[in-house]
Amino acid sequence: MKLSRQFTVFGSAIFCVVVFSLYLMLDHIDHSKNPNGERIQKGQLGILQDKIDHLERLLAENNEIIGNIRDSVINLRETVKDGKMFPEGNMSQGDLELLPPAPALLPIHSEDCQFAARTYSKAADGVQMLDVYDLLSFDNPDGGVWKQGFDISYQDNEWDNEPLQVFVVPHSHNDPGWLKTFDDYYRDQTQHILNNMVVKLHEDSRRKMIWSEISYFSKWWDNIDEQKRDAVRRLIESGQLEVATGGWVMPDEANTHYFALIDQLVEGHQWLERNLGVKPKTGWAVDPFGHTPTQAYLLRQAGLSNMLIQRVHYSVKKHFASQKTLEFFWRQNWDQDSSSDILCHMMPFYSYDVPHTCGPDPKICCQFDFKRLPGGRISCPWRIPPQAITDNNVQERAQTLLDQYRKKSKLFRTNVLLAPLGDDFRYTEAVEWDQQFENYQKLFDYMNSHPELHVQAQFGTISDYFEALRKSTGMDPVGMNVGQLALPVLSGDFFTYADRDDHYWSGYFTSRPFYKRLDRVLESHLRAAEVLYSLTLANIQKYGQPNDYPAVDNYKLLTEARRNLGLFQHHDAITGTGKDWVVVDYGTRLFHSILNVKRVIVSSAHWLVLKDKQTYYHDPSNPVLQMVSVHIFFTVPRLLVVYNPTEQARMSMVTVYVTTPKVRVLNAVGHVVRAQVSAVWNDVSHAAADVFQVRSATSVHHITALLWIYSPSQPPVVRVTKGPLFSEVTTTFTHITHTLRLYNIQGVEGQSVEICNTVDIRGETNHEIAMRITSDLNSKDRFFTDLNGYQVQPRKTLAKLPLQANFYPMTSMVYLQDSSARLSLLTAQSLGAASLKSGQLEVIMDRRLNQDDNRGLGQGVLDNKITANSFRLLLEKRSSAEEESAPYSYPSILSHMSYMYLNHPLISMAVSQRSESPSLTPYSPLSASFPCDMHLVNLRAIQSKVRGGPSEQAALILHRKGFDCGFSNRNTALLCTTTRGKVHLEKLLTDLKLKSITPVSLSLMHTYNSDADPQEISLKPMEIRTYRLQLS
Ligand SMILES: [Zn+2]
């Protein structure tokens, strides 16, 4: 049996620090005295470890093995520890040398508390989604031909003074993976769509097309010749082809974290800048299953002016249609002025396919989808087929279509009408282009040549539409001034989506949780690698001599990881809504990239901590530093390098595996550090001799954590572990192993309870498993979930909605509160959460579906894996004056920090055993912590314009978090303060110098001229800003 050792680390340095502060010393093993016996030690865990190492080697060759690896890793991670303490060292001395003592009370600038404490006042013309949910009855009456809507009528003379302007926008929705993998779709469909596009758009300059997924576009670009590329450039210059959004994918908006949302947007926009010089103006999101204001904010920060959304609850659409509020300025709940506004168009009907985009009657609109002409592969389910347009029928056909356009137009405030023309993977064959474009052109020609119809119809791009819309309302082309014809301002989000009846799309908040966790693991490692890599490049430049550091190879690994992570943000990837083998393809990419970014981390850390840079050498087969997670210690003393990837100094737990209980941990100056040695358990029965009864396992007052299991068939096995650094209770049920762990350490991790649930429902039929946490908080029907880890959205449990409608996405946290306390559950993976009763939280851990849900996938979800879900439960006394009705809420500083610690653990690397140990030194690029509310989202090396490798610049992305001061700031052990949003980077840097810094838009598309001192960065609360940075 192997033994794990836990000890506290005092991050001696600040901001992405590589701390060479801990020497791990192993006493020589005395085999004869080892009570556990060597044979068992080298037993299961060692075999498992060897198996994982072996599987990792095989990974590149054999993707099918990925499934086994995942389960093995989880088994390894989830082994349980018992408590023995060894040895009792002189910790107070050793500990304190590395960090100055933290103040008992966290110093927060009083001005920084005003943002969250302000009183809420609703804008006079504002639409607040929480109010809309209160108002709607969700009764779903039959609306006639527009089933979810109402009859629309109009007068023939309504357009006599101002003609109806119709923009028919051809589009093809290309999922980067769903029923097929990304590569298979590309091979079978997407490349043909793009190839035909070049030919068919050139045939007639009136034809238009939009494209949004750069993952596909860039793959195609790599495969076409320079002549075709020139043709594409001409199409873009002439305005026939528009890139909409321009992200790597069309991301899911529920499960995605804003780190990854930004990263995939930057990857897409950087690709466009390098290859096409294109700056997207308009967002296009027709298929994500519900919409988040976070994406609206990110698009606005990236410099986009307009956006379109589609999948919104049918009752909301109907209400907005009746109020003519389907077009609005989307404003962030927390925004005190109009700076976050972005013009948004919400599509009114059921779907983005042709039957649901020309007007309210799908039976009619389907007749204008000319891919469904008789004799083709698809037809109209309403049983009236399209007719090819001829001189004989053009009058009747044009009038029929115009009737739909006019009715649709009645749902909007202007005479400008949008009619998308496309569907999934459309325009694959040349004949389909001819069918759509030729027949529509005949209809347009007829309409436009008959002035008595008062219509001007044409193909357009999505920005053509918005440009005409802005013109008709007196708005300027890009700005947000409302103009003569006021559009409403809307705040809030569009979860939880229902497409019909009580079919709420909340299952995907949890589906395939294993991969949702894997996504966060890659995010955290990618960020850690990006930051270290950028610092290493700057450090090497300063060093000024040729060396062995693999700058270009590492950049390639980072690029591939960015793209694999970006791909997984797609709305059929992180959502868990793809076919089984597509899921395996995504998982393989994520896993592969986790291994690769670890290589970037160890090779960069090696450079940074090396005392004599001349001795650096790069040997990927035998690196000097090795990730501890896949390493077993043996019999000699080992050195450990610990990297703190967060931007504040911290004290945190580190876990390593050793082969003997006789160990000591020394810090950099040779003092013994307190450590707790515990057994590792391979299964429940193995630990049977050590089973204890639970006796007040958690000392957290007025909270109990209970498991909610549908039918526990057996009494659980309970194990209690006590120790000086942590104590835990592990309860094993049929489907779940539930661990509650308390840390007895000063600081953030000592202030909350760690929860780990290992869930296994592989043998079940149509099963969902949930964790329910009950408290005596009087939270009534109100609770709070985050959106994309960026902001908090207040929620209300509504009795008028079915159970499944009351679940919301939980990307980073959910909380409950009453006047005296707040209970927050922080999560390390996206899951669905609810509060079905006052004081209660429910989180779905996993779900298993034996049948299809009739949304096109054609299968259930049966590929469940053993999944470890991790959480932190934080109870805080509350003295906040936050109004109960306010549509915004903010976590405390402690809550923000606890989330950071959970999702960005310290990264430990062992120095490999070799004859000559290199001489290492701590590396601290910053002289102090970043402000408590300032988060370094990323420090991302920018690709060189000429070569494939990195340029000398990096994108510095900062986020100033909104936080609520109405909570205790005592004993957080944090060494940061707040600074009214100001960071003086030059003063913070230790060895590196700021060569240049330029404010740019979020994805670096636009450069801003700023009169302000470029050295001093200043952010408003909630703001995310990007700077183009050069360090040397
Ligand atoms: Zn899709």
Residues whose N, C-alpha, C, O or C-beta is under 5 A from the ligand:
A	BS01	ZN	D175 D287
